[in-house]
Amino acid sequence: MANIKSKKKRILTNEKARMRNKSVRSAVRTEIRKFNELVEAGDKAAAETQLRVASRKLDKSVSKGVLHRNNAANKKSNMARALHKMA
């Protein structure tokens, strides 16, 4: 544990940020998993709407600084590719 007051505060703020990032990442993973389940089930209409929801979550996580923009772009690209392969 740190002895300097500012470092103690920094530890607390880092923990808050870590928990917030963990929550956002978990929500993104859930939306991607829902999309993948719809693709496997073969429900194209529902998969399209879920793709929009998941893409929006990914974009928000990038704007919050949780994910890198290229990481989110790769995930969105892979989901779009999976959707187009359904046809």
Biopython code that builds the backbone (N, CA, C, O; Angstrom):
import numpy as np
from Bio.PDB.StructureBuilder import StructureBuilder

atoms = [
    (1, "MET", "N", (0.840, -1.187, 0.000)),
    (1, "MET", "CA", (0.000, 0.000, 0.000)),
    (1, "MET", "C", (0.878, 1.241, 0.000)),
    (1, "MET", "O", (1.919, 1.280, 0.656)),
    (2, "ALA", "N", (0.454, 2.237, -0.730)),
    (2, "ALA", "CA", (1.226, 3.475, -0.845)),
    (2, "ALA", "C", (1.177, 4.272, 0.455)),
    (2, "ALA", "O", (0.241, 4.147, 1.245)),
    (3, "ASN", "N", (2.203, 5.092, 0.657)),
    (3, "ASN", "CA", (2.265, 5.948, 1.842)),
    (3, "ASN", "C", (1.867, 7.383, 1.519)),
    (3, "ASN", "O", (1.414, 8.112, 2.402)),
    (4, "ILE", "N", (2.030, 7.792, 0.278)),
    (4, "ILE", "CA", (1.759, 9.172, -0.119)),
    (4, "ILE", "C", (0.263, 9.347, -0.350)),
    (4, "ILE", "O", (-0.391, 8.507, -0.969)),
    (5, "LYS", "N", (-0.264, 10.463, 0.165)),
    (5, "LYS", "CA", (-1.703, 10.697, 0.125)),
    (5, "LYS", "C", (-2.251, 10.699, -1.304)),
    (5, "LYS", "O", (-3.301, 10.113, -1.566)),
    (6, "SER", "N", (-1.549, 11.350, -2.218)),
    (6, "SER", "CA", (-2.027, 11.421, -3.605)),
    (6, "SER", "C", (-2.029, 10.042, -4.258)),
    (6, "SER", "O", (-2.886, 9.749, -5.091)),
    (7, "LYS", "N", (-1.081, 9.204, -3.885)),
    (7, "LYS", "CA", (-1.032, 7.847, -4.446)),
    (7, "LYS", "C", (-2.167, 6.978, -3.889)),
    (7, "LYS", "O", (-2.704, 6.118, -4.586)),
    (8, "LYS", "N", (-2.519, 7.219, -2.623)),
    (8, "LYS", "CA", (-3.654, 6.496, -2.036)),
    (8, "LYS", "C", (-4.936, 6.868, -2.774)),
    (8, "LYS", "O", (-5.761, 6.003, -3.066)),
    (9, "LYS", "N", (-5.106, 8.180, -3.080)),
    (9, "LYS", "CA", (-6.279, 8.632, -3.828)),
    (9, "LYS", "C", (-6.269, 8.018, -5.221)),
    (9, "LYS", "O", (-7.309, 7.605, -5.734)),
    (10, "ARG", "N", (-5.101, 7.961, -5.823)),
    (10, "ARG", "CA", (-4.978, 7.421, -7.177)),
    (10, "ARG", "C", (-5.385, 5.949, -7.199)),
    (10, "ARG", "O", (-6.034, 5.501, -8.144)),
    (11, "ILE", "N", (-5.015, 5.207, -6.181)),
    (11, "ILE", "CA", (-5.399, 3.788, -6.087)),
    (11, "ILE", "C", (-6.917, 3.660, -6.059)),
    (11, "ILE", "O", (-7.484, 2.784, -6.713)),
    (12, "LEU", "N", (-7.579, 4.545, -5.291)),
    (12, "LEU", "CA", (-9.044, 4.501, -5.209)),
    (12, "LEU", "C", (-9.690, 4.830, -6.550)),
    (12, "LEU", "O", (-10.626, 4.151, -6.971)),
    (13, "THR", "N", (-9.189, 5.881, -7.232)),
    (13, "THR", "CA", (-9.793, 6.254, -8.514)),
    (13, "THR", "C", (-9.517, 5.193, -9.570)),
    (13, "THR", "O", (-10.365, 4.938, -10.425)),
    (14, "ASN", "N", (-8.344, 4.574, -9.520)),
    (14, "ASN", "CA", (-8.031, 3.502, -10.476)),
    (14, "ASN", "C", (-8.982, 2.327, -10.290)),
    (14, "ASN", "O", (-9.409, 1.710, -11.266)),
    (15, "GLU", "N", (-9.308, 2.020, -9.056)),
    (15, "GLU", "CA", (-10.224, 0.906, -8.781)),
    (15, "GLU", "C", (-11.628, 1.216, -9.302)),
    (15, "GLU", "O", (-12.294, 0.346, -9.863)),
    (16, "LYS", "N", (-12.079, 2.474, -9.112)),
    (16, "LYS", "CA", (-13.386, 2.870, -9.643)),
    (16, "LYS", "C", (-13.411, 2.727, -11.161)),
    (16, "LYS", "O", (-14.369, 2.202, -11.728)),
    (17, "ALA", "N", (-12.358, 3.194, -11.807)),
    (17, "ALA", "CA", (-12.283, 3.119, -13.269)),
    (17, "ALA", "C", (-12.247, 1.670, -13.728)),
    (17, "ALA", "O", (-12.867, 1.316, -14.731)),
    (18, "ARG", "N", (-11.523, 0.831, -12.996)),
    (18, "ARG", "CA", (-11.424, -0.584, -13.356)),
    (18, "ARG", "C", (-12.786, -1.253, -13.288)),
    (18, "ARG", "O", (-13.145, -2.030, -14.173)),
    (19, "MET", "N", (-13.539, -0.958, -12.248)),
    (19, "MET", "CA", (-14.864, -1.554, -12.110)),
    (19, "MET", "C", (-15.817, -1.043, -13.206)),
    (19, "MET", "O", (-16.618, -1.811, -13.740)),
    (20, "ARG", "N", (-15.728, 0.241, -13.532)),
    (20, "ARG", "CA", (-16.570, 0.807, -14.588)),
    (20, "ARG", "C", (-16.218, 0.171, -15.935)),
    (20, "ARG", "O", (-17.107, -0.199, -16.702)),
    (21, "ASN", "N", (-14.929, 0.049, -16.215)),
    (21, "ASN", "CA", (-14.489, -0.573, -17.473)),
    (21, "ASN", "C", (-14.931, -2.024, -17.551)),
    (21, "ASN", "O", (-15.347, -2.500, -18.607)),
    (22, "LYS", "N", (-14.840, -2.724, -16.427)),
    (22, "LYS", "CA", (-15.245, -4.129, -16.374)),
    (22, "LYS", "C", (-16.725, -4.270, -16.707)),
    (22, "LYS", "O", (-17.125, -5.181, -17.432)),
    (23, "SER", "N", (-17.532, -3.359, -16.168)),
    (23, "SER", "CA", (-18.967, -3.384, -16.409)),
    (23, "SER", "C", (-19.277, -3.136, -17.886)),
    (23, "SER", "O", (-20.105, -3.832, -18.473)),
    (24, "VAL", "N", (-18.621, -2.158, -18.478)),
    (24, "VAL", "CA", (-18.860, -1.829, -19.892)),
    (24, "VAL", "C", (-18.432, -2.989, -20.783)),
    (24, "VAL", "O", (-19.156, -3.366, -21.705)),
    (25, "ARG", "N", (-17.248, -3.559, -20.510)),
    (25, "ARG", "CA", (-16.758, -4.694, -21.310)),
    (25, "ARG", "C", (-17.706, -5.871, -21.212)),
    (25, "ARG", "O", (-17.962, -6.548, -22.208)),
    (26, "SER", "N", (-18.230, -6.122, -20.023)),
    (26, "SER", "CA", (-19.163, -7.220, -19.819)),
    (26, "SER", "C", (-20.440, -7.007, -20.627)),
    (26, "SER", "O", (-20.951, -7.944, -21.242)),
    (27, "ALA", "N", (-20.954, -5.782, -20.628)),
    (27, "ALA", "CA", (-22.172, -5.473, -21.381)),
    (27, "ALA", "C", (-21.946, -5.654, -22.878)),
    (27, "ALA", "O", (-22.819, -6.154, -23.588)),
    (28, "VAL", "N", (-20.770, -5.246, -23.354)),
    (28, "VAL", "CA", (-20.445, -5.408, -24.777)),
    (28, "VAL", "C", (-20.379, -6.888, -25.139)),
    (28, "VAL", "O", (-20.922, -7.312, -26.159)),
    (29, "ARG", "N", (-19.712, -7.665, -24.295)),
    (29, "ARG", "CA", (-19.595, -9.108, -24.555)),
    (29, "ARG", "C", (-20.966, -9.773, -24.585)),
    (29, "ARG", "O", (-21.207, -10.666, -25.397)),
    (30, "THR", "N", (-21.864, -9.340, -23.701)),
    (30, "THR", "CA", (-23.216, -9.900, -23.656)),
    (30, "THR", "C", (-23.946, -9.632, -24.965)),
    (30, "THR", "O", (-24.593, -10.531, -25.504)),
    (31, "GLU", "N", (-23.853, -8.414, -25.484)),
    (31, "GLU", "CA", (-24.531, -8.073, -26.737)),
    (31, "GLU", "C", (-23.948, -8.864, -27.905)),
    (31, "GLU", "O", (-24.688, -9.310, -28.782)),
    (32, "ILE", "N", (-22.634, -9.039, -27.921)),
    (32, "ILE", "CA", (-21.996, -9.815, -28.991)),
    (32, "ILE", "C", (-22.428, -11.276, -28.902)),
    (32, "ILE", "O", (-22.677, -11.918, -29.922)),
    (33, "ARG", "N", (-22.518, -11.800, -27.673)),
    (33, "ARG", "CA", (-22.943, -13.191, -27.491)),
    (33, "ARG", "C", (-24.383, -13.379, -27.969)),
    (33, "ARG", "O", (-24.700, -14.378, -28.615)),
    (34, "LYS", "N", (-25.258, -12.415, -27.650)),
    (34, "LYS", "CA", (-26.644, -12.487, -28.110)),
    (34, "LYS", "C", (-26.690, -12.518, -29.641)),
    (34, "LYS", "O", (-27.452, -13.284, -30.232)),
    (35, "PHE", "N", (-25.864, -11.673, -30.277)),
    (35, "PHE", "CA", (-25.816, -11.647, -31.740)),
    (35, "PHE", "C", (-25.368, -13.002, -32.285)),
    (35, "PHE", "O", (-25.968, -13.529, -33.222)),
    (36, "ASN", "N", (-24.313, -13.561, -31.697)),
    (36, "ASN", "CA", (-23.799, -14.848, -32.173)),
    (36, "ASN", "C", (-24.840, -15.960, -32.019)),
    (36, "ASN", "O", (-24.941, -16.840, -32.874)),
    (37, "GLU", "N", (-25.606, -15.919, -30.937)),
    (37, "GLU", "CA", (-26.646, -16.930, -30.734)),
    (37, "GLU", "C", (-27.733, -16.814, -31.806)),
    (37, "GLU", "O", (-28.245, -17.824, -32.289)),
    (38, "LEU", "N", (-28.083, -15.578, -32.175)),
    (38, "LEU", "CA", (-29.089, -15.382, -33.218)),
    (38, "LEU", "C", (-28.579, -15.850, -34.582)),
    (38, "LEU", "O", (-29.337, -16.404, -35.378)),
    (39, "VAL", "N", (-27.298, -15.625, -34.844)),
    (39, "VAL", "CA", (-26.717, -16.079, -36.111)),
    (39, "VAL", "C", (-26.748, -17.601, -36.174)),
    (39, "VAL", "O", (-27.105, -18.177, -37.202)),
    (40, "GLU", "N", (-26.374, -18.251, -35.078)),
    (40, "GLU", "CA", (-26.390, -19.720, -35.042)),
    (40, "GLU", "C", (-27.804, -20.259, -35.195)),
    (40, "GLU", "O", (-28.010, -21.312, -35.799)),
    (41, "ALA", "N", (-28.786, -19.533, -34.644)),
    (41, "ALA", "CA", (-30.173, -19.972, -34.749)),
    (41, "ALA", "C", (-30.732, -19.738, -36.153)),
    (41, "ALA", "O", (-31.716, -20.364, -36.547)),
    (42, "GLY", "N", (-30.099, -18.835, -36.904)),
    (42, "GLY", "CA", (-30.538, -18.574, -38.269)),
    (42, "GLY", "C", (-31.608, -17.508, -38.389)),
    (42, "GLY", "O", (-32.262, -17.409, -39.427)),
    (43, "ASP", "N", (-31.803, -16.713, -37.357)),
    (43, "ASP", "CA", (-32.820, -15.659, -37.358)),
    (43, "ASP", "C", (-32.190, -14.362, -37.874)),
    (43, "ASP", "O", (-31.634, -13.580, -37.102)),
    (44, "LYS", "N", (-32.285, -14.147, -39.189)),
    (44, "LYS", "CA", (-31.579, -13.025, -39.804)),
    (44, "LYS", "C", (-32.135, -11.670, -39.395)),
    (44, "LYS", "O", (-31.362, -10.746, -39.141)),
    (45, "ALA", "N", (-33.452, -11.525, -39.324)),
    (45, "ALA", "CA", (-34.050, -10.232, -38.975)),
    (45, "ALA", "C", (-33.652, -9.803, -37.567)),
    (45, "ALA", "O", (-33.278, -8.653, -37.335)),
    (46, "ALA", "N", (-33.738, -10.743, -36.635)),
    (46, "ALA", "CA", (-33.359, -10.427, -35.250)),
    (46, "ALA", "C", (-31.860, -10.174, -35.142)),
    (46, "ALA", "O", (-31.419, -9.336, -34.355)),
    (47, "ALA", "N", (-31.080, -10.904, -35.936)),
    (47, "ALA", "CA", (-29.624, -10.721, -35.917)),
    (47, "ALA", "C", (-29.250, -9.328, -36.418)),
    (47, "ALA", "O", (-28.315, -8.714, -35.905)),
    (48, "GLU", "N", (-29.978, -8.830, -37.417)),
    (48, "GLU", "CA", (-29.697, -7.480, -37.930)),
    (48, "GLU", "C", (-29.942, -6.423, -36.863)),
    (48, "GLU", "O", (-29.127, -5.518, -36.682)),
    (49, "THR", "N", (-31.061, -6.537, -36.157)),
    (49, "THR", "CA", (-31.337, -5.558, -35.102)),
    (49, "THR", "C", (-30.326, -5.683, -33.969)),
    (49, "THR", "O", (-29.903, -4.679, -33.396)),
    (50, "GLN", "N", (-29.941, -6.908, -33.648)),
    (50, "GLN", "CA", (-28.954, -7.118, -32.579)),
    (50, "GLN", "C", (-27.583, -6.595, -32.997)),
    (50, "GLN", "O", (-26.814, -6.124, -32.159)),
    (51, "LEU", "N", (-27.275, -6.678, -34.298)),
    (51, "LEU", "CA", (-26.013, -6.126, -34.800)),
    (51, "LEU", "C", (-25.970, -4.628, -34.548)),
    (51, "LEU", "O", (-24.934, -4.096, -34.148)),
    (52, "ARG", "N", (-27.086, -3.941, -34.776)),
    (52, "ARG", "CA", (-27.146, -2.496, -34.521)),
    (52, "ARG", "C", (-26.939, -2.192, -33.036)),
    (52, "ARG", "O", (-26.223, -1.258, -32.676)),
    (53, "VAL", "N", (-27.571, -2.988, -32.191)),
    (53, "VAL", "CA", (-27.454, -2.779, -30.738)),
    (53, "VAL", "C", (-26.002, -2.990, -30.295)),
    (53, "VAL", "O", (-25.441, -2.186, -29.551)),
    (54, "ALA", "N", (-25.409, -4.089, -30.769)),
    (54, "ALA", "CA", (-24.031, -4.407, -30.374)),
    (54, "ALA", "C", (-23.056, -3.364, -30.915)),
    (54, "ALA", "O", (-22.112, -2.982, -30.222)),
    (55, "SER", "N", (-23.275, -2.901, -32.142)),
    (55, "SER", "CA", (-22.392, -1.887, -32.730)),
    (55, "SER", "C", (-22.458, -0.594, -31.934)),
    (55, "SER", "O", (-21.444, 0.070, -31.719)),
    (56, "ARG", "N", (-23.664, -0.246, -31.499)),
    (56, "ARG", "CA", (-23.825, 0.974, -30.711)),
    (56, "ARG", "C", (-23.087, 0.843, -29.372)),
    (56, "ARG", "O", (-22.434, 1.784, -28.920)),
    (57, "LYS", "N", (-23.199, -0.331, -28.747)),
    (57, "LYS", "CA", (-22.484, -0.560, -27.479)),
    (57, "LYS", "C", (-20.980, -0.454, -27.692)),
    (57, "LYS", "O", (-20.270, 0.139, -26.880)),
    (58, "LEU", "N", (-20.496, -1.034, -28.795)),
    (58, "LEU", "CA", (-19.063, -0.970, -29.089)),
    (58, "LEU", "C", (-18.617, 0.479, -29.290)),
    (58, "LEU", "O", (-17.577, 0.887, -28.774)),
    (59, "ASP", "N", (-19.407, 1.257, -30.043)),
    (59, "ASP", "CA", (-19.049, 2.652, -30.278)),
    (59, "ASP", "C", (-19.024, 3.448, -28.975)),
    (59, "ASP", "O", (-18.152, 4.291, -28.769)),
    (60, "LYS", "N", (-19.987, 3.172, -28.102)),
    (60, "LYS", "CA", (-20.012, 3.880, -26.813)),
    (60, "LYS", "C", (-18.806, 3.499, -25.957)),
    (60, "LYS", "O", (-18.240, 4.349, -25.270)),
    (61, "SER", "N", (-18.411, 2.219, -25.996)),
    (61, "SER", "CA", (-17.261, 1.803, -25.200)),
    (61, "SER", "C", (-15.984, 2.458, -25.716)),
    (61, "SER", "O", (-15.075, 2.742, -24.936)),
    (62, "VAL", "N", (-15.910, 2.699, -27.027)),
    (62, "VAL", "CA", (-14.754, 3.404, -27.589)),
    (62, "VAL", "C", (-14.753, 4.849, -27.118)),
    (62, "VAL", "O", (-13.708, 5.380, -26.743)),
    (63, "SER", "N", (-15.925, 5.492, -27.135)),
    (63, "SER", "CA", (-15.990, 6.896, -26.727)),
    (63, "SER", "C", (-15.668, 7.065, -25.244)),
    (63, "SER", "O", (-15.178, 8.115, -24.829)),
    (64, "LYS", "N", (-15.944, 6.034, -24.444)),
    (64, "LYS", "CA", (-15.626, 6.091, -23.020)),
    (64, "LYS", "C", (-14.177, 5.704, -22.742)),
    (64, "LYS", "O", (-13.707, 5.825, -21.611)),
    (65, "GLY", "N", (-13.472, 5.241, -23.767)),
    (65, "GLY", "CA", (-12.062, 4.884, -23.597)),
    (65, "GLY", "C", (-11.851, 3.495, -23.044)),
    (65, "GLY", "O", (-10.760, 3.176, -22.571)),
    (66, "VAL", "N", (-12.883, 2.656, -23.096)),
    (66, "VAL", "CA", (-12.754, 1.298, -22.566)),
    (66, "VAL", "C", (-12.082, 0.395, -23.599)),
    (66, "VAL", "O", (-11.203, -0.396, -23.259)),
    (67, "LEU", "N", (-12.497, 0.515, -24.858)),
    (67, "LEU", "CA", (-11.917, -0.271, -25.939)),
    (67, "LEU", "C", (-11.196, 0.651, -26.915)),
    (67, "LEU", "O", (-11.558, 1.818, -27.064)),
    (68, "HIS", "N", (-10.172, 0.115, -27.578)),
    (68, "HIS", "CA", (-9.492, 0.850, -28.643)),
    (68, "HIS", "C", (-10.386, 0.838, -29.876)),
    (68, "HIS", "O", (-11.109, -0.129, -30.117)),
    (69, "ARG", "N", (-10.334, 1.905, -30.650)),
    (69, "ARG", "CA", (-11.253, 2.008, -31.796)),
    (69, "ARG", "C", (-11.034, 0.910, -32.826)),
    (69, "ARG", "O", (-11.991, 0.457, -33.454)),
    (70, "ASN", "N", (-9.790, 0.474, -33.012)),
    (70, "ASN", "CA", (-9.535, -0.603, -33.981)),
    (70, "ASN", "C", (-10.084, -1.934, -33.472)),
    (70, "ASN", "O", (-10.562, -2.752, -34.257)),
    (71, "ASN", "N", (-10.014, -2.147, -32.170)),
    (71, "ASN", "CA", (-10.552, -3.369, -31.572)),
    (71, "ASN", "C", (-12.053, -3.431, -31.815)),
    (71, "ASN", "O", (-12.578, -4.474, -32.205)),
    (72, "ALA", "N", (-12.742, -2.325, -31.588)),
    (72, "ALA", "CA", (-14.187, -2.274, -31.803)),
    (72, "ALA", "C", (-14.509, -2.439, -33.286)),
    (72, "ALA", "O", (-15.470, -3.120, -33.644)),
    (73, "ALA", "N", (-13.709, -1.820, -34.143)),
    (73, "ALA", "CA", (-13.944, -1.928, -35.588)),
    (73, "ALA", "C", (-13.794, -3.371, -36.049)),
    (73, "ALA", "O", (-14.558, -3.834, -36.896)),
    (74, "ASN", "N", (-12.821, -4.081, -35.502)),
    (74, "ASN", "CA", (-12.628, -5.491, -35.866)),
    (74, "ASN", "C", (-13.812, -6.332, -35.417)),
    (74, "ASN", "O", (-14.275, -7.202, -36.154)),
    (75, "LYS", "N", (-14.301, -6.077, -34.218)),
    (75, "LYS", "CA", (-15.449, -6.835, -33.708)),
    (75, "LYS", "C", (-16.683, -6.579, -34.572)),
    (75, "LYS", "O", (-17.406, -7.514, -34.917)),
    (76, "LYS", "N", (-16.927, -5.302, -34.925)),
    (76, "LYS", "CA", (-18.072, -4.956, -35.759)),
    (76, "LYS", "C", (-17.945, -5.583, -37.146)),
    (76, "LYS", "O", (-18.929, -6.051, -37.717)),
    (77, "SER", "N", (-16.740, -5.586, -37.672)),
    (77, "SER", "CA", (-16.497, -6.170, -38.994)),
    (77, "SER", "C", (-16.771, -7.670, -38.988)),
    (77, "SER", "O", (-17.386, -8.198, -39.914)),
    (78, "ASN", "N", (-16.317, -8.345, -37.950)),
    (78, "ASN", "CA", (-16.540, -9.789, -37.851)),
    (78, "ASN", "C", (-18.028, -10.112, -37.715)),
    (78, "ASN", "O", (-18.507, -11.095, -38.281)),
    (79, "MET", "N", (-18.751, -9.291, -36.972)),
    (79, "MET", "CA", (-20.194, -9.517, -36.836)),
    (79, "MET", "C", (-20.905, -9.277, -38.165)),
    (79, "MET", "O", (-21.790, -10.044, -38.545)),
    (80, "ALA", "N", (-20.521, -8.217, -38.871)),
    (80, "ALA", "CA", (-21.148, -7.928, -40.169)),
    (80, "ALA", "C", (-20.875, -9.068, -41.152)),
    (80, "ALA", "O", (-21.755, -9.466, -41.916)),
    (81, "ARG", "N", (-19.652, -9.585, -41.124)),
    (81, "ARG", "CA", (-19.287, -10.697, -42.006)),
    (81, "ARG", "C", (-20.138, -11.927, -41.676)),
    (81, "ARG", "O", (-20.613, -12.612, -42.582)),
    (82, "ALA", "N", (-20.329, -12.204, -40.404)),
    (82, "ALA", "CA", (-21.152, -13.350, -39.997)),
    (82, "ALA", "C", (-22.599, -13.168, -40.460)),
    (82, "ALA", "O", (-23.245, -14.130, -40.876)),
    (83, "LEU", "N", (-23.103, -11.940, -40.386)),
    (83, "LEU", "CA", (-24.479, -11.673, -40.823)),
    (83, "LEU", "C", (-24.623, -11.876, -42.329)),
    (83, "LEU", "O", (-25.613, -12.447, -42.787)),
    (84, "HIS", "N", (-23.644, -11.412, -43.097)),
    (84, "HIS", "CA", (-23.722, -11.552, -44.547)),
    (84, "HIS", "C", (-23.547, -13.001, -45.001)),
    (84, "HIS", "O", (-24.063, -13.388, -46.050)),
    (85, "LYS", "N", (-22.831, -13.795, -44.225)),
    (85, "LYS", "CA", (-22.679, -15.210, -44.569)),
    (85, "LYS", "C", (-23.983, -15.987, -44.384)),
    (85, "LYS", "O", (-24.149, -17.069, -44.946)),
    (86, "MET", "N", (-24.905, -15.434, -43.596)),
    (86, "MET", "CA", (-26.184, -16.117, -43.368)),
    (86, "MET", "C", (-27.017, -16.185, -44.642)),
    (86, "MET", "O", (-27.784, -17.129, -44.831)),
    (87, "ALA", "N", (-26.871, -15.187, -45.520)),
    (87, "ALA", "CA", (-27.740, -15.100, -46.711)),
    (87, "ALA", "C", (-27.469, -16.155, -47.741)),
    (87, "ALA", "O", (-28.129, -16.188, -48.779)),
]
sb = StructureBuilder()
sb.init_structure("model")
sb.init_model(0)
sb.init_chain("A")
sb.init_seg("    ")
for serial, (resi, resn, name, xyz) in enumerate(atoms, 1):
    if name == "N":
        sb.init_residue(resn, " ", resi, " ")
    sb.init_atom(name, np.array(xyz, "f"), 0.0, 1.0, " ", f" {name:<3s}", serial, name[0])
structure = sb.get_structure()
